[in-house]
């Protein structure tokens, strides 16, 4: 595969839209369209947080692209030019859920939806998080905090997926946490 042309189609406040022209293995020309953050220092952070009672903190958040509420792990953006990804994870968890993590453990760096977007993610684990106060959501964020016992998480996600939209990374991170002996 050889990229022969990159064209920025649209520049938005948060995302840029690109089109890449490439040559396939058989010599055919192809086109691929994708998005990436407008800020190149932007990285997404995702937090798997557990309370002292071993409850996983999830959120039901309205996502404009879906036009619906999605159940997902707390997450947000880190501008790595002004904060570390660990600081962003702690901040996002507190802002979106009202739960404070005294520390977070970086467990994985990954990419998200690689066929549609050029987005970097950093996954963190936080144990013994404590509710310290009201959420401080951005105006466009409508978030309901959900606590699920760790031992019932898989069943919860399966059941919720029948009636709600559920993000796929909730369960995909479990084997990594188990392998690292964090849960």
N, C-alpha and C positions, 0 to 999 in steps of 0.2 A: 504494500500500500504506500502510495506517495501523495502527499498533500501538494497541490500545485497552486492553490489560491485560497486566501482567507479574506473574507469580506465582512465588515461590521455592517449589519443591516439596520440596526436600531440601537440607540443609546438611551437607556432609561435611568431613572433616579437610583434604582437598586440593581438592575440587571441590564446586561447588553445581550443582544441577539446577533449571532454570527452564522455565516454560511461558509462551509469549506468545500472546495472542489478538490477531488482526488482521483487518482488513477488506481483501478482495482488490479488484482493479480492477473487478470486476463487482458488488461490493457484498456478496459472500458472506463469512461469518465463517469464519476458519481458525484452527488451532492449530498451533504449532511448539514442539517441545521441544529443549533444548540444554543444554550444560554450560559452565561457565566456572570459572577458578581461584577458590578461596576467598579467596586473597590478591590484591587488585586490583593490587598492585605486582609481580606475578609475570609474567615473560616467559620464553619458551623460547629457548634458544640452541642452534644447530646449527653444528658445526665441520667444514669440509672441510680436512683436514690432510694435508700432504705431507712425507715424510721427505726427507733430502738426496739419497737415491737415487730420488726421484720415485715413491714408493709412497704410495698413498692409505691412510689409516688408517680402517678400518671396524670395526664390532663386531657380534658375534652375541650378542644379549642376550635373556634370557627376559622376555617381556612378559605379565604376568598377564591382561590383557583378552583377548589372543589365545590364551592357554594354550599358548604355543609360543615358540620362539626366532625372532627377527627379525634380519635383517642390515640394518644402518643406519649412518648417520654418527653419530659421537659427539655427544651432545646432553644437555641438562639444563635445569635451571631457574635463573633469576636472580631474586633478590629485589631489585628496583631501589631499594628503600628503604635497602639496606645495601651494595650493590656495583653497579658499572657492568656493563652487559651484556658488555663486553669482558673485564672481570675474571672474570665468570662463565664465559665461553667458555674462557679459559685454565685456570681451576680445574677445570671439568668434563672437559676433555680430559685433564688430568693425573690426576684421580681415576679416571676410567673406563678409561684406556689406559696410564698410566705415561709418556706422551709429553708433553714440555714444549714449549710454544710461547713463544718469547721475545716475540713480538708477534702480534697478530691484526688482520686488516683486515675491517672491516664491509662486507659486499657487498650485503646486501639485508634489508629488513624486510618481513614478509609475515604473512598469517594462515593458520592451519592448519585443515583440514576445516571450512570456514565454514558448512556446512549442519548440522553436528553440535556445533560447539564455538565458543566465543568465546576463541580462543587466539592470542596474538601470538608471532611467532617472529623472531629476529634471526639471520641467517646470517653466518658468519665464515669467512675463509680464513686458514690458517696455513702458512707454508712453512718448510722445514728444521727440522721438529720433531725432537727428540731423545728417545730412550728414556732416562729417568733412574732408573727404578726400578719397583718393584711397584705395581700398581693399588691404589687405596684406595677400593674400591666400598662403597656402602651395603650393609647386610646383605641387603636384598631384591634386590640386583642380582647377577645371574650373567652375567658378560661374558667372551667370548673375543675377543681382539684379532686382527684379520685385516689383513694388509698386501697390497695389490694394486698391481702396477705401473700407473701412470696410463694408459699406452697399451693396457692390457688390461682397463680398468675396465668398459667397455660390454659386452664379451663375458662378463666375469665375472658381471655383474649378470643378463644374459640367461640364462646357464647356471644360475646359482643359483636364479633364479625358477622353474625347472622342478622343483627339489627342496626349496627352502626358501622361507620368506616373506621378501620383500625390500621395504623401505620405498621408496616412490616418489620421494622427494626426492634420492636418490643421483645419479641421472642428470639430473634436472631442473635442477640447479644448474650442470652443466657448461657450457652455452652462455653463462651469465652470467660465469663465470670466464674463458672464452675471450674474450668481448667486452671484458672489463676487462684482458685480456692478463696474467692472473695464472698461467695454465697454457699 
